[in-house]
């Protein structure tokens, strides 16, 4: 599961569940954001959390690999 944090921006994300790559964009208010990936097992027990990945959300498609 992906988690995104960005104050004052308007990110638009498609459904990134179970995806290796997630695209997003901020059509009106570009700015910085931080993404994390949470990994759960089939019982929904948290197995791992990625380090924060800073990025910039713009009016263009951005990709988080």
MARVOLO-303955 format. One record per residue: residue in three letters; x, y, z of N, C-alpha, C, O in turn. Coordinates in steps of 0.05 Angstrom, whole numbers, plus 32768, in hexadecimal, padded with zeros to 4 digits. Atoms other than C-alpha are relative to their C-alpha. Example, Ala and Ser with C-alpha at 12.3 -4.5 7.8 and 13.67 -1.06 7.14 Angstrom:
ALA80127FE8800080F67FA6809C80128018800080278018800D SER7FF07FE87FFF81117FEB808F7FF18016800E7FFB802C8012 
END
This chain:
UNK80117FE980008000800080008012801980008025801A800F UNK7FF17FE78001801A80457FEE7FF4801580137FDC80158018 UNK80097FEA7FF080168081801D800E80197FF7802780197FF2 UNK7FF47FE78009802180C980087FF9801780137FE38018801E UNK80047FE97FEF802A81088031800880197FF1801E801A7FE6 UNK7FFA7FE6800E8027814E80137FED8015800A7FD480128007 UNK80107FEB7FF5800E818D80347FFB80167FEB800E80207FDF UNK80067FEA80117FE981BF800A80017FFA7FE27FFD800C7FD2 UNK80008007801D7FEE81997FC87FE77FEF7FFB7FDA7FE6800D UNK8018800E80087FB781777FA280067FE77FEF7FFD7FE57FD9 UNK7FF8801780107FD481347F8C7FE87FEF7FF77FD57FEB8006 UNK80138013800B7FAB81067F60800F7FE67FFB80227FE57FEC UNK7FF3801A80037FBD80BD7F667FEC7FEC7FF57FD57FEB7FFD UNK8011801780077FA080827F4080027FEC801680117FF0802A UNK7FFE80167FEC7F9680427F68801C7FF37FFC80207FE57FE8 UNK7FE5800B80027FDE802E7F7680037FE5800F80197FDB8011 UNK7FFF801A7FF17FCC7FEF7F9E800B7FEA7FEF80037FE77FD8 UNK7FF38017800E7FF77FB37F8A800E80087FE780127FF87FD5 UNK7FF17FF78018801D7FDD7F57801D800580088023800E801E UNK7FE37FFB7FFC80697FE17F518007801D7FFA801980288005 UNK7FFB7FE48007806580267F327FE6800F80037FD080057FFC UNK80177FF07FFC8035805D7F458004801C7FF4801880297FFA UNK7FFE7FE5800B8029809D7F1C7FEC8012800E7FD880098019 UNK80117FED7FF3800B80DC7F388005801C7FF48019801F7FE6 UNK7FFB7FE58009800481267F297FF0801480117FDE800B8020 UNK800D7FEB7FF07FEE81687F497FF880167FEC800880287FE5 UNK80087FEE80157FC5818F7F167FFF801E80088002802F7FF7 UNK80047FE47FF97FBA81CF7F3F8016800A8013801E80228011 UNK7FED7FF67FEB7FEC81D37F7A80187FEE800280197FDC8013 UNK7FE880117FFE803081B37F6C800F8005801A800E801B8026 UNK7FEF7FFD7FE8806081A77FA6800C7FE6800880087FD17FFB UNK7FF380187FF6808981757FCE7FED7FED800D7FD97FF58019 UNK800E80147FF2806F81347FE880137FEA800880297FE87FFD UNK7FF080177FF7808980F6800B7FEF7FE77FFD7FD77FE68004 UNK800E80198005807680AF7FF8800D7FEA801180257FEA8016 UNK7FF680187FF2807C806E80207FF07FE87FF57FD97FEB7FED UNK800E80188008806B8027800E7FFE7FEE801980127FE98026 UNK800580127FE9804C7FF980437FFA7FE57FF47FEA7FE27FE2 UNK8003801B800980507FAE80397FF27FEF80167FFC7FEE802D UNK800F80117FEE801D7F80805A7FFF7FE37FF680027FDE7FDF UNK8004801B800880147F35805B7FE27FFB7FFB7FD2800E7FFD UNK801C800680077FD37F1280497FED800380187FD580058014 UNK80107FFB7FE87FBB7F1B80917FFF801D80077FF58025801D UNK7FFE7FE37FFC7FC77F66808B801180088018800D801C8024 UNK7FEB7FF97FED80017F6480BC801580107FF2801E80087FDC UNK7FEC7FEF800C80337F9B80AD801B7FF2800080257FEA8015 UNK7FE6800D800280747F7C8094801780147FFD802C800F8008 UNK7FEA7FED8005809D7FB8807D7FF4801B7FF87FDE801D7FED UNK80067FE58009809B800380718019800B7FF3802F80097FFE UNK7FE87FF5800E80C98024803E8009801A800D7FFA8027801C UNK7FF67FE67FF880F48060804D7FEF80157FF17FE5800F7FDC UNK800F7FEB800E80D280A2803B800E80077FE6802780097FE5 UNK7FF67FF9801A80DB80B37FF27FF6801C7FF87FDE801E7FF0 UNK800A7FE6800780D780FE7FE67FFE80037FE2800D7FF77FD2 UNK80057FFB801C80BD81167FA47FF3801B7FFC7FEE802A8010 UNK800E7FE68007809E81527F817FE97FFA7FEF7FEB7FEC7FDA UNK80198005800F805781517F687FFC80197FEE7FFB802F7FF8 UNK80047FEA8013804D817B7F297FE87FFC7FEE7FD97FE97FF3 UNK801780028012801A81857EF280057FEA7FEB7FF37FE47FDB UNK7FF980168012803E814E7ECA7FFE7FE6800F7FFF7FE68028 UNK8000801A7FF2803881037ED9801B7FFC800D803080008000 UNK7FE880077FF2806B80EF7F0D7FFF7FE280067FE97FD78007 UNK8000801D7FFC808180A77F1A80107FFA801980268004801D UNK7FF2800B7FEA809480847F5A80057FE37FFA7FF37FD37FFA UNK7FFA801D800680B880437F4980037FF0801A80087FD88019 
END
